Amino acid sequence: MRKGLGNLLLRVANVNPRSVNTHSDRVLYRSIGMFILLYFVYATVGGAAFIDASSGYTHPWYQWLVGPLVATGVVAYDRAVVGRVTVSYERLESADPRHLLRKPTAGLYLGRLGLALLFAIVITEPLMLSRYRGEIDAHLARVHSAQISDLDASGAVAGYTARLAELRRENTADDAAVRRISDRAAEKREDARLMYRQALDDSAGNGVTRSPGCPSGGYCHNLVRQSRSLGDQAAALDQQAADLQRDQREARAARAAEQARLAEVITTQRAENAEVVRGDSGFGARTAAMWFLIRSDVWGVGVFYLGIALLLVALDCAAIGLKLVSRGNAYERSEARAARLREHEASLLHEREIHDARTYGDATAKVIADGIEAASHDSRLTSAATDRARHVLHEAVVVDPAHIEHPIPRHRLNV
């Protein structure tokens, strides 16, 4: 019995090493075994990458438990398909090689192709997402920034911001009202100082009258009076501004409290929006980002991505593809001959058993019939003897009436 790596690969391919007699078949099935081993490694890593991507790249410890389980399941399917020989059990007595194998079942290979495409999505995609993780994170950062801006402009934050702006406008309007009064007071105060300076100049002889002094009723005196009147008006305006500020104090306090509450609510809402948006970084979002990168850079990212994806899909289907194209090789014919021989022997043996059972049944039936016939003859003999005994008894017991009328003499009875 052959041992070593070659025999191990044949066992992995799920073929009978005793029936692999040609060099081409050994190369073929050892290659299939190698592809199955490579696919086991690929499926293990891909399954672990899928669990890692599903958990947000937190590297959970159980990812290396799920990967081998997935790989084992797919490898078991491949081994079942590779090791299966479609033997034809029709016309078992025929030695024509065309009658050894049945036509391949399309559903089996179509199912494996569908499984390959499914695993290309479930396993190949996480591997590619890990390969382009940096580019995907950068694209997602831009997308998330745009989404946060849209939420701030159209969501609840927009309403809070509009109300905050309205409160600020009300504060600005109140400040403007006070400022207008204060500005008027400042203007009157400035006019009062200007008139007072003019009065001083006029009293010194440098003014309009060119005469020193400030007699009552004169130009200088009138300037002083106007200056004092403007000062009084400015003081009144200052008091009016102070009264207005006092009246606005309660409304300002309410608006300040509402502004503080709105600022806190806006901060909280923005934090929640950012958390929700950044949470949209799962498998679907990263896949969409990957396809965006492919569309935006077809001859760079796109070609490389599709090339690796097709290579991994080819690795996925390599074992089944080799099995399909090698149908009818020496190994399958050898296995088919052995299987047909065993089936033919079993059929002949079954036919012989049926013939023996029929013969035994016929013999048993004949024996039973003979026994029944013999028993029927015995019953007729018994019936005849019974009739004879009954006749003898009748003659011995039944008395003739003639003898009763003429009794038998006593001396005859004593004889």
C-alpha positions in Angstrom: 0.0 0.0 0.0 1.4 3.4 -1.0 2.0 6.0 1.7 3.3 9.5 1.8 2.1 12.9 0.7 0.7 11.7 -2.6 -1.5 9.1 -0.9 -2.6 11.8 1.6 -3.6 14.1 -1.2 -5.6 11.2 -2.8 -7.4 10.7 0.5 -8.1 14.4 0.8 -9.6 14.2 -2.7 -11.8 11.3 -1.5 -10.8 8.8 -4.1 -9.8 5.2 -3.7 -6.0 5.0 -4.1 -6.2 1.4 -5.2 -8.2 2.4 -8.3 -5.8 5.3 -9.2 -3.5 3.3 -11.5 -2.4 5.8 -14.2 0.0 8.6 -13.9 -2.4 11.1 -15.3 -5.1 10.2 -12.7 -2.6 10.4 -9.9 -1.5 13.9 -11.0 -5.2 14.9 -11.5 -6.4 13.8 -8.1 -3.4 15.0 -6.2 -3.9 18.4 -7.8 -7.6 18.2 -6.7 -6.4 17.3 -3.1 -4.0 20.3 -3.1 -6.7 22.6 -4.3 -9.0 21.4 -1.6 -6.3 22.0 1.1 -5.7 25.5 -0.3 -9.4 26.2 -0.3 -9.6 25.0 3.3 -7.0 27.7 4.3 -8.7 30.3 2.1 -12.2 29.5 3.5 -10.8 29.6 7.1 -9.3 33.0 6.7 -12.3 34.3 4.7 -14.8 33.1 7.3 -12.7 34.7 10.1 -12.5 37.9 8.1 -16.3 37.9 7.7 -16.8 37.5 11.4 -14.3 40.3 12.0 -15.9 42.6 9.6 -19.4 41.9 11.0 -18.1 42.8 14.5 -16.7 46.1 13.4 -13.1 44.9 13.2 -12.9 44.2 16.9 -11.1 40.9 16.3 -13.3 38.6 18.4 -11.7 35.4 19.5 -14.4 33.2 18.1 -13.7 34.2 14.5 -11.1 31.4 14.3 -13.8 28.9 15.4 -16.3 29.9 12.8 -13.8 30.0 9.9 -12.7 26.3 10.1 -16.4 25.2 10.5 -17.4 27.0 7.3 -14.3 25.6 5.5 -15.0 22.1 6.7 -18.6 22.2 5.4 -17.6 23.4 2.0 -14.6 21.0 1.8 -17.0 18.1 2.7 -19.2 19.1 -0.2 -16.3 19.2 -2.6 -15.0 15.8 -1.4 -18.5 14.4 -1.9 -18.6 15.7 -5.5 -15.1 14.7 -6.4 -15.3 11.2 -4.9 -18.7 10.5 -6.5 -18.7 8.3 -9.6 -21.9 8.3 -11.6 -22.1 4.5 -12.2 -24.8 3.3 -14.7 -26.5 0.1 -13.4 -28.4 -0.5 -16.6 -27.4 -3.4 -18.9 -25.0 -4.9 -16.4 -24.2 -7.8 -18.7 -22.8 -5.3 -21.3 -19.0 -4.8 -21.5 -19.3 -1.7 -23.7 -17.4 1.2 -21.9 -20.2 3.6 -23.0 -22.5 1.8 -20.6 -20.2 2.2 -17.5 -21.1 5.8 -16.5 -24.4 7.8 -16.4 -24.6 11.3 -17.7 -23.5 13.9 -15.1 -26.1 15.5 -13.0 -26.4 19.2 -13.8 -28.0 20.1 -10.6 -25.0 19.0 -8.5 -22.6 21.2 -10.4 -25.0 24.1 -10.7 -25.5 23.9 -6.9 -21.7 24.0 -6.4 -21.4 27.0 -8.7 -24.1 28.8 -6.8 -22.3 27.9 -3.5 -19.1 29.3 -5.0 -20.7 32.6 -6.0 -22.3 32.8 -2.5 -18.9 32.2 -0.9 -17.3 34.7 -3.2 -19.7 37.3 -1.7 -19.4 36.1 1.9 -15.7 35.2 2.1 -14.0 37.0 -0.8 -15.6 40.4 -0.1 -14.4 40.7 3.5 -10.9 39.8 2.4 -11.0 42.6 -0.2 -12.5 45.0 2.3 -9.5 44.3 4.6 -7.1 44.8 1.7 -8.5 48.3 1.0 -9.4 49.2 4.6 -7.4 52.5 4.5 -9.1 53.8 1.4 -12.5 52.7 2.6 -12.1 54.5 6.0 -11.1 57.7 4.2 -14.1 57.5 1.9 -16.4 56.7 4.8 -15.0 59.7 6.7 -16.0 62.0 3.9 -19.4 60.4 3.6 -20.0 60.7 7.3 -19.0 64.4 7.3 -21.5 65.1 4.6 -24.2 63.1 6.4 -23.6 65.0 9.6 -23.8 68.3 7.7 -27.1 67.2 6.1 -28.5 66.2 9.5 -27.4 69.6 11.0 -29.0 71.4 8.1 -32.3 69.5 7.9 -32.8 67.5 11.1 -33.7 68.4 14.7 -30.5 70.3 15.0 -31.7 72.7 12.3 -34.8 73.5 14.3 -32.9 74.0 17.5 -30.4 76.2 15.6 -33.1 78.3 14.1 -34.7 78.9 17.5 -31.3 79.8 19.0 -30.8 82.3 16.1 -34.2 83.8 16.8 -33.3 84.2 20.5 -30.1 85.9 19.5 -31.9 88.2 17.2 -34.2 89.2 20.0 -31.2 89.9 22.2 -29.7 91.9 19.4 -32.9 93.9 19.0 -33.0 94.7 22.7 -29.4 95.7 22.6 -30.1 97.9 19.6 -33.0 99.6 21.3 -30.8 100.4 24.3 -28.0 101.4 22.1 -30.1 103.8 20.1 -31.2 105.6 23.3 -27.6 105.6 24.6 -26.4 106.9 21.3 -28.9 109.7 21.4 -27.8 110.6 24.9 -24.2 110.6 23.8 -25.0 112.8 20.9 -26.9 115.3 23.1 -24.0 115.2 25.6 -21.5 115.9 22.8 -23.7 118.8 21.6 -23.8 120.1 25.2 -20.0 120.0 25.4 -19.7 121.7 22.1 -22.1 124.6 23.1 -20.3 124.9 26.4 -17.0 125.3 24.6 -18.5 127.9 22.4 -19.9 129.7 25.4 -16.4 129.7 27.0 -14.9 131.1 23.8 -17.5 133.8 23.6 -17.0 134.8 27.2 -13.3 135.1 26.5 -14.0 137.4 23.6 -13.1 134.8 20.9 -16.7 133.9 20.1 -19.3 135.3 17.8 -20.0 138.5 19.8 -16.3 139.3 20.2 -17.1 140.8 23.6 -15.8 139.3 26.8 -18.1 138.2 29.6 -21.3 136.2 29.7 -24.1 138.7 30.6 -27.6 137.3 31.3 -29.7 137.1 28.3 -26.7 137.3 26.0 -25.4 134.9 23.4 -23.0 133.3 25.8 -25.7 132.9 28.4 -28.1 131.3 25.9 -25.3 128.8 24.9 -24.8 127.9 28.5 -28.6 127.3 29.0 -28.8 125.2 25.8 -25.8 123.2 27.0 -27.4 122.5 30.3 -30.7 121.6 28.6 -28.9 119.1 26.4 -27.1 117.7 29.4 -30.4 117.2 31.1 -31.9 115.5 28.0 -28.8 113.2 27.9 -29.3 112.3 31.5 -33.0 111.6 30.9 -32.1 109.4 27.9 -29.6 107.5 30.1 -32.3 107.0 32.7 -34.6 105.8 29.9 -32.0 103.4 28.7 -31.5 102.1 32.2 -35.2 101.7 32.7 -35.4 99.8 29.4 -32.6 97.5 30.4 -34.4 96.9 33.7 -37.6 96.0 31.8 -35.7 93.7 29.5 -33.9 91.9 32.3 -36.5 89.2 32.9 -36.9 88.5 29.2 -33.2 88.4 28.7 -32.8 85.9 31.6 -35.5 83.7 30.1 -33.8 83.8 26.7 -30.4 83.1 28.2 -31.8 80.0 30.0 -33.4 78.9 26.8 -30.2 79.5 24.9 -28.2 77.4 27.4 -30.8 74.6 27.2 -30.8 74.7 23.4 -27.0 74.7 23.2 -26.9 71.6 25.4 -29.6 69.9 23.4 -27.8 70.8 20.1 -24.5 69.4 21.5 -26.3 66.2 22.6 -28.1 65.8 19.3 -25.0 66.4 17.3 -23.2 63.7 19.4 -26.0 61.3 18.8 -26.1 62.1 15.1 -22.3 61.6 14.8 -22.6 58.3 16.7 -25.4 57.1 14.4 -23.6 58.2 11.3 -20.2 56.7 12.3 -22.0 53.5 13.3 -23.0 53.1 9.6 -19.7 51.5 8.9 -20.8 47.9 8.7 -20.4 45.3 6.0 -23.0 47.0 3.7 -21.5 50.5 4.0 -18.0 49.3 3.5 -19.1 47.2 0.5 -20.8 50.3 -1.0 -17.6 52.3 -0.4 -15.6 49.6 -2.1 -17.8 49.7 -5.2 -17.5 53.5 -5.2 -13.7 53.2 -5.2 -14.0 50.7 -8.0 -16.2 53.0 -10.1 -14.1 56.0 -9.4 -10.8 54.2 -10.3 -11.7 51.3 -12.7 -8.2 50.8 -14.1 -6.6 50.9 -10.7 -8.7 49.6 -7.9 -11.3 48.0 -10.1 -9.0 45.8 -12.2 -7.0 44.7 -9.1 -10.2 44.0 -7.2 -11.9 42.0 -9.9 -8.7 40.1 -10.7 -8.2 38.9 -7.1 -11.9 38.2 -6.8 -11.9 36.0 -9.9 -8.7 34.3 -8.8 -10.3 33.4 -5.5 -13.5 32.2 -7.2 -11.4 30.1 -9.5 -9.7 28.6 -6.5 -13.1 27.9 -5.1 -14.3 26.1 -8.2 -10.9 24.5 -9.2 -11.6 21.1 -7.6 -15.1 20.8 -9.1 -13.9 22.0 -12.4 -11.1 19.4 -12.6 -13.6 16.8 -11.6 -16.1 17.9 -14.4 -13.5 18.0 -17.2 -12.0 14.7 -16.3 -15.2 12.7 -16.4 -14.8 9.3 -17.8 -11.1 8.9 -16.9 -9.4 5.6 -16.0 -10.2 5.9 -12.3 -13.9 6.4 -12.9 -14.1 3.5 -15.4 -12.3 1.3 -12.9 -14.6 2.2 -10.1 -17.6 1.8 -12.4 -16.5 -1.7 -13.5 -16.0 -2.8 -9.9 -19.4 -1.3 -8.9 -21.2 -2.9 -11.9 -19.5 -6.2 -11.2 -20.6 -6.2 -7.6 -24.1 -5.2 -8.6 -24.2 -7.9 -11.3 -23.0 -10.5 -8.8 -25.6 -9.3 -6.4 -28.3 -9.4 -9.1 -27.3 -13.0 -10.1 -27.2 -14.0 -6.5 -30.6 -12.5 -5.9 -32.0 -14.2 -9.0 -30.6 -17.5 -7.8 -32.1 -17.0 -4.4 -35.5 -16.3 -6.0 -35.2 -19.4 -8.1 -34.2 -21.5 -5.1 -37.1 -20.1 -3.2 -39.5 -20.9 -5.9 -38.1 -24.5 -6.2 -38.3 -24.9 -2.5 -41.9 -23.5 -2.6 -42.9 -26.0 -5.4 -41.3 -28.9 -3.5 -43.0 -27.9 -0.3 -46.3 -27.5 -2.1 -45.9 -31.0 -3.6 -45.1 -32.6 -0.3 -48.1 -30.9 1.3 -50.3 -32.1 -1.6 -49.1 -35.7 -1.3 -49.7 -35.6 2.4 -53.2 -34.3 1.9 -53.9 -37.0 -0.7 -52.6 -39.7 1.6 -54.6 -38.3 4.5 -57.7 -38.4 2.2 -57.1 -42.1 1.5 -56.8 -42.9 5.2 -60.1 -41.2 5.8 -61.8 -43.3 3.2 -60.4 -46.5 4.8 -61.5 -45.4 8.2 -65.0 -44.6 6.9 -65.3 -48.0 5.2 -64.2 -49.8 8.4 -66.6 -47.7 10.4 -69.4 -48.7 8.1 -68.5 -52.3 8.4 -68.4 -52.2 12.1 -71.7 -50.4 12.2 -73.3 -53.1 10.0 -71.9 -55.9 12.2 -73.1 -54.2 15.4 -76.5 -53.7 13.9 -76.8 -57.3 13.0 -75.6 -58.4 16.5 -77.8 -56.0 18.5 -81.0 -55.5 16.5 -83.5 -58.5 17.0 -85.8 -59.7 14.2 -89.6 -59.4 15.2 -90.2 -63.0 14.0 -87.9 -64.3 16.6 -89.7 -62.3 19.3 -93.0 -64.1 18.4 -91.3 -67.5 18.6 -89.0 -67.3 21.6 -85.9 -69.3 21.6 -86.1 -72.4 23.9 -84.3 -72.1 27.3 -82.2 -75.2 26.6 -80.8 -73.4 23.5 -80.0 -70.4 25.7 -78.1 -72.7 28.0 -76.1 -74.2 25.2 
